[in-house]
Amino acid sequence: MPALRDIAAVTLQPSSPPIAPASGFVVTERDFQRVCGWLRQQCGMDYRDNKRDLLEHRMRRICERANLGSMQELAERLEQGSDTALSLAVLHGASTNHTYFYREPQVLTVFAQTVLPALPRGELRIWSAAASSGDEAYTVAMIAAEVLGLDVARASLSILGTDISPVMIDAAEQAIYPASRLNSLPPALRERYLERLGDGSYRVGGTLRAMCTFRRLNLKARPLPFQRSFHVVFCRNVLYYFDRAQQRATVEAIYDVTEPGGWLLTSVTEPLRDLDTRWVQVQGGVYRKAQ
């Protein structure tokens, strides 16, 4: 069986030429739903009908890499639970991992202008949930360095980035990004905090890398396995993968690991208003825990 990196790598580079599915590859509705059910059970991902083609395409590509000739074979291997590399590759492939630096600047502006100044002085803990390849965590580190000063941020701030995909965790730790991922990043921040490499890519500078730690985590884990709570949690562009019950369970679990008066920042397209949670909305994409 190929290694996880080999099976999953096809999803890492959007510009890569598509891999043709295996000749005669068979997909039945029953077996496709078995894979969908496995994903819901493992991590809460809920692929609705409008995303079926996307998921089927990605599963076909993983099967090609793993030398599986049908969706039935994939479903059986997943349900047996004995092939860890394949299971992790499917979890990775089912995640979009579409991210870039300075995504949704309107939420980041609130973080810089409202959230950071309101935080207590001293040790600060920030969690970037569903961190993908680390773009968000390093963006948050840059903004904190700008608002608090680099020396203060370096001494007081710790940022944890988590993702279900070990491939993404590895990429986040390497901290090397193509220039295309930096198009939304203000040029001054790029010059200040990233190093240009010989091939035209960029690497996050050592000071910011030291502020960020990355670990694999399934957001469906209950209780969330943290010994210390966070002052700020970013959980953006992941809730729409979940059904309503899992969305509520996730943000309520985050509430339990957030400091009193702490903050939750979501995507502006993922409102919590209909989920009946304990979070108090401050504005679109910005929520606060009671003091």
C-alpha distance (Angstrom), angle and dihedral (degrees) to the residues before:
residue distance angle dihedral
M1 . . .
P2 3.84 . .
A3 3.79 117.2 .
L4 3.80 120.8 -95.6
R5 3.80 91.6 -105.4
D6 3.81 90.6 54.6
I7 3.81 94.6 47.0
A8 3.81 95.0 45.1
A9 3.79 100.1 36.3
V10 3.78 92.2 86.8
T11 3.82 89.4 70.9
L12 3.79 95.1 49.6
Q13 3.79 100.2 73.6
P14 3.81 113.1 51.0
S15 3.80 90.2 -169.5
S16 3.80 93.5 58.5
P17 3.82 114.9 113.3
P18 3.80 111.9 -101.0
I19 3.77 118.0 -97.8
A20 3.79 112.5 -128.5
P21 3.81 113.7 -122.2
A22 3.77 117.9 -108.6
S23 3.79 113.6 -81.3
G24 3.79 110.2 -92.0
F25 3.80 93.6 9.7
V26 3.81 107.5 175.8
V27 3.81 125.2 -145.1
T28 3.80 119.7 179.0
E29 3.79 124.1 -175.9
R30 3.79 90.9 -119.5
D31 3.79 94.1 53.5
F32 3.79 93.3 43.3
Q33 3.81 89.1 53.7
R34 3.82 89.5 48.7
V35 3.82 89.1 58.4
C36 3.83 90.7 45.9
G37 3.79 89.9 50.1
W38 3.78 91.2 50.1
L39 3.81 90.3 52.7
R40 3.82 92.2 49.6
Q41 3.78 91.0 49.4
Q42 3.79 95.5 46.0
C43 3.78 102.4 42.7
G44 3.80 110.2 -5.0
M45 3.82 95.8 -106.6
D46 3.79 109.9 155.3
Y47 3.80 113.1 -163.5
R48 3.78 107.5 -163.7
D49 3.80 125.3 -159.4
N50 3.80 93.7 -90.7
K51 3.81 89.8 61.6
R52 3.78 97.6 42.7
D53 3.80 96.3 102.8
L54 3.81 90.8 51.0
L55 3.79 94.2 51.5
E56 3.80 94.0 43.0
H57 3.81 90.9 51.2
R58 3.79 91.9 51.1
M59 3.79 93.6 46.6
R60 3.82 90.7 50.2
R61 3.80 89.8 54.5
I62 3.80 92.5 49.5
C63 3.81 90.1 48.8
E64 3.80 89.6 51.7
R65 3.78 90.6 54.1
A66 3.81 91.8 45.2
N67 3.83 93.9 45.9
L68 3.80 93.6 -118.4
G69 3.80 116.0 150.2
S70 3.80 101.6 -158.7
M71 3.78 144.7 21.7
Q72 3.80 86.3 -113.8
E73 3.81 90.6 63.5
L74 3.79 90.1 49.2
A75 3.81 92.8 48.9
E76 3.80 91.8 48.6
R77 3.80 93.5 49.9
L78 3.80 91.6 48.3
E79 3.80 93.4 48.2
Q80 3.81 91.8 48.4
G81 3.82 88.0 58.2
S82 3.80 94.0 -153.4
D83 3.82 99.1 111.0
T84 3.79 105.7 72.5
A85 3.81 94.8 173.5
L86 3.79 92.4 54.3
S87 3.81 92.5 45.3
L88 3.80 92.0 52.0
A89 3.80 91.2 45.9
V90 3.82 90.6 53.9
L91 3.81 91.2 49.0
H92 3.77 89.0 49.4
G93 3.80 93.3 46.2
A94 3.80 93.0 49.2
S95 3.81 90.5 55.9
T96 3.78 115.6 82.7
N97 3.83 95.7 -144.1
H98 3.80 89.3 -167.8
T99 3.76 103.8 154.7
Y100 3.79 143.0 134.9
F101 3.78 140.7 175.5
Y102 3.82 118.9 -71.3
R103 3.80 94.3 11.2
E104 3.83 115.4 179.0
P105 3.81 95.9 7.5
Q106 3.82 92.6 -168.1
V107 3.82 90.0 69.9
L108 3.80 91.7 42.2
T109 3.81 90.1 52.6
V110 3.81 89.6 56.3
F111 3.80 88.8 48.9
A112 3.82 90.6 52.7
Q113 3.79 99.1 40.8
T114 3.82 103.7 32.3
V115 3.79 112.5 15.2
L116 3.79 103.3 42.8
P117 3.84 95.2 47.8
A118 3.83 89.5 50.4
L119 3.81 95.2 53.7
P120 3.81 120.3 102.9
R121 3.78 118.3 -103.5
G122 3.77 116.7 -106.9
E123 3.78 128.8 43.6
L124 3.79 112.7 9.3
R125 3.79 125.3 -167.6
I126 3.80 122.7 -161.5
W127 3.79 126.4 -178.2
S128 3.79 123.2 -155.9
A129 3.80 102.4 -163.1
A130 3.81 116.4 -160.6
A131 3.80 86.8 15.4
S132 3.82 94.5 172.2
S133 3.82 108.5 -170.8
G134 3.80 95.0 -9.7
D135 3.80 101.4 -97.4
E136 3.80 92.4 127.0
A137 3.81 95.9 45.7
Y138 3.79 92.8 51.1
T139 3.81 91.3 44.4
V140 3.81 89.1 54.3
A141 3.80 89.9 48.9
M142 3.81 90.9 52.7
I143 3.79 93.0 49.6
A144 3.80 91.6 48.2
A145 3.79 90.5 49.7
E146 3.80 89.9 52.0
V147 3.81 95.2 47.4
L148 3.80 100.6 37.3
G149 3.78 98.9 28.1
L150 3.78 123.1 -103.6
D151 3.80 95.4 -96.5
V152 3.81 93.3 50.3
A153 3.81 92.7 45.2
R154 3.79 91.9 48.2
A155 3.80 91.9 51.0
S156 3.80 99.7 41.8
L157 3.78 110.7 24.7
S158 3.79 129.0 83.7
I159 3.79 120.2 177.5
L160 3.79 122.2 -164.5
G161 3.79 117.8 -161.4
T162 3.81 117.9 -167.2
D163 3.78 133.3 -176.9
I164 3.79 136.4 167.4
S165 3.81 91.8 -126.8
P166 3.82 118.6 79.3
V167 3.81 87.9 -161.1
M168 3.79 89.4 61.5
I169 3.80 92.2 45.8
D170 3.79 89.1 54.0
A171 3.80 90.9 49.9
A172 3.82 91.4 48.9
E173 3.79 91.6 52.2
Q174 3.81 91.2 50.3
A175 3.84 88.3 52.2
I176 3.82 94.3 -161.6
Y177 3.82 117.4 138.6
P178 3.80 137.8 177.5
A179 3.77 116.5 -113.3
S180 3.81 90.1 -111.4
R181 3.81 90.2 69.1
L182 3.81 90.0 59.2
N183 3.81 99.0 55.4
S184 3.82 92.9 108.1
L185 3.79 95.0 43.4
P186 3.83 113.9 102.4
P187 3.83 107.0 -108.3
A188 3.81 92.2 -125.9
L189 3.81 91.0 59.3
R190 3.79 91.9 46.9
E191 3.79 91.2 53.1
R192 3.79 93.2 45.3
Y193 3.79 101.5 45.9
L194 3.81 109.4 22.6
E195 3.78 132.5 66.5
R196 3.79 120.2 -141.1
L197 3.79 113.0 -131.0
G198 3.76 127.9 -149.8
D199 3.81 94.9 -101.4
G200 3.82 92.6 55.2
S201 3.79 95.4 -100.2
Y202 3.80 123.9 117.6
R203 3.78 134.5 -128.4
V204 3.78 124.8 -155.3
G205 3.80 111.0 -113.4
G206 3.78 120.7 -102.2
T207 3.80 96.0 -109.8
L208 3.80 93.1 58.5
R209 3.79 92.3 41.3
A210 3.81 89.0 55.8
M211 3.83 89.8 55.7
C212 3.82 92.9 55.9
T213 3.80 129.5 69.0
F214 3.80 124.0 -175.1
R215 3.78 128.8 -154.2
R216 3.80 136.7 167.3
L217 3.81 113.7 -107.1
N218 3.78 136.1 165.0
L219 3.82 108.2 -140.6
K220 3.79 88.2 -146.4
A221 3.82 90.5 68.5
R222 3.82 112.0 118.9
P223 2.89 121.8 -127.8
L224 3.79 97.3 19.8
P225 3.82 104.8 -115.9
F226 3.80 101.4 -120.5
Q227 3.79 125.7 128.3
R228 3.80 93.6 -165.1
S229 3.78 128.7 41.1
F230 3.80 128.0 -123.8
H231 3.77 132.9 -117.4
V232 3.81 93.4 -151.4
V233 3.80 131.5 19.1
F234 3.79 124.7 -167.4
C235 3.81 111.8 -158.8
R236 3.79 103.8 164.4
N237 3.79 132.6 158.6
V238 3.79 95.1 1.1
L239 3.81 106.6 83.8
Y240 3.79 92.7 73.3
Y241 3.81 88.1 67.2
F242 3.83 89.0 65.4
D243 3.77 132.4 72.0
R244 3.81 118.1 -116.3
A245 3.81 95.5 -91.7
Q246 3.80 92.4 50.3
Q247 3.81 91.7 45.9
R248 3.79 90.9 55.5
A249 3.80 93.3 43.8
T250 3.81 90.6 51.1
V251 3.80 98.0 50.5
E252 3.80 91.1 42.7
A253 3.81 90.0 52.4
I254 3.81 88.5 49.9
Y255 3.81 89.0 51.1
D256 3.80 89.5 57.3
V257 3.83 92.4 55.4
T258 3.81 95.1 45.3
E259 3.80 124.9 96.1
P260 3.83 117.6 -112.2
G261 3.80 105.8 -86.8
G262 3.81 89.5 20.1
W263 3.78 126.1 141.3
L264 3.80 139.2 -118.8
L265 3.80 119.3 -160.8
T266 3.79 118.2 -166.3
S267 3.77 133.4 169.9
V268 3.79 113.7 -75.9
T269 3.81 86.6 -122.4
E270 3.83 92.7 58.5
P271 3.82 105.6 68.0
L272 3.80 118.8 -176.8
R273 3.79 96.7 -159.4
D274 3.81 94.9 106.4
L275 3.81 96.1 44.9
D276 3.82 98.3 76.5
T277 3.80 95.7 -132.0
R278 3.79 132.4 158.1
W279 3.81 92.6 -111.8
V280 3.81 118.0 111.0
Q281 3.79 113.6 -139.8
V282 3.79 115.6 -128.0
Q283 3.79 95.2 177.1
G284 3.79 138.5 -39.9
G285 3.80 108.9 -36.5
V286 3.83 93.6 -0.4
Y287 3.82 124.0 99.7
R288 3.80 135.1 167.4
K289 3.79 136.1 -153.5
A290 3.79 118.3 -128.3
Q291 3.81 114.3 -93.8
